[in-house]
Amino acid sequence: MIMIKEVFKDIIKCGQVIISPFVVVPYEKFEYIFDNVKDNPTYKNMIDINDLGNGKERGYRDFLEQCKEKGILT
């Protein structure tokens, strides 16, 4: 079982998830948001959580897509 912290280990610096050069999120907040998939952090599972419905989302889509392109998420 791959844990979310292991998947994103190269993106977590000093307790912060580096979303982009100018955006960081505390790891605890990131982990809380994606808690339901912490044991199975796939691209689809995380995108499903990012989607709030009615065309609204949490704002992680670009980050998650980049992680998929880089092979961090499958």
Beta strands, then each sheet from edge to edge (+ up, - down):
strand 1: 12-13
strand 2: 16-20
strand 3: 23-26
strand 4: 51-53
strand 5: 56-57
sheet 1: 1+ 2- 3+
sheet 2: 4+ 5-
end
